[in-house]
Every structure is written in structure tokens, then in C-alpha cells.
Amino acid sequence: MNKPEISCMHHVSLLVADTGKALEFYSDLLGLQEAERPQLSFPGAWLQLGDQQIHLLELENPDPVDDRPEHGGRDRHLAVTVKDLEAVTAVMEEAGINYTLSRSGRAALFCRDPDGNALEMIEA
């Protein structure tokens, strides 16, 4: 049987309770730009991240958001690269967003968006 040839990741979808609040985090704080989104039956936003996207879906979340591991590296998470991790930590501290540093020794940090989705930022 021939296996499909998977070439890259197109997007990751995250559930959010409030698209506007999520955009304050992803666009206003982190600087991601909105991409064109098709007309759908629920609110949300598409964000451009290089050639890939993050899709914010404003839908009921079936997962508990208050009972997540403190360190996002021990939870399902989205990982992105950044040029300057010190700049990211400064933004997180100024915004009062809790984060933990990578426990592997890499130059990386983990934080959570307003909906408890874990995000890893790796200096590259």
C-alpha cells in the first residue's frame, strides 16, 4: 500500500472562549497578523505564522481548562520559533503573563493563552 506524502503542517486549531480576547494575546501581544477567514457558522480568526496558520475557533471547549499542568511542556502545546527569547520574556513579564522556562536546557519558554492553550516559544 502506498503511503500519502505529507509535506508540511498547514495549520493548528485552538479552541477559544472569546475571539477578541484571544486576538489581544495572539495579535496585540505576540504580533501575529490576521489572515483571510472563510464565512463559517461560528466566530473565530485565522492568524498567519510564516507559511502556516493558527486557527482560533470560538467553540465550546470539551476539555477542562483549570486543571492543566503548570508547565506547558507537560501538556499538549503549539511550538513556534522566535528570534530573541529575551524579548519574549520581557513582553510576558510586562503583560503579567506567567511562563516557565524549558526544563531541557534549551532556550525556550512555555506560557498559556487566555484559554489555557499551551504555547512553546523556542529561540532559533
C-alpha positions, 0 to 999 in steps of 0.5 A: 500500500502506498503511503500519502506524502505529507509535506508540511503542517498547514495549520493548528486549531485552538479552541477559544472562549472569546475571539477578541480576547484571544486576538489581544494575546495572539495579535496585540501581544505576540504580533501575529497578523490576521489572515483571510477567514472563510464565512463559517457558522461560528466566530473565530480568526485565522492568524498567519505564522510564516507559511502556516496558520493558527486557527482560533475557533470560538467553540465550546471547549470539551476539555477542562481548562483549570486543571492543566499542568503548570508547565506547558511542556507537560501538556499538549502545546503549539511550538513556534520559533522566535528570534530573541527569547529575551524579548519574549520574556520581557513582553510576558513579564510586562503583560503579567503573563506567567511562563516557565522556562524549558526544563531541557536546557534549551532556550525556550519558554512555555506560557498559556493563552487566555484559554489555557492553550499551551504555547512553546516559544523556542529561540532559533 
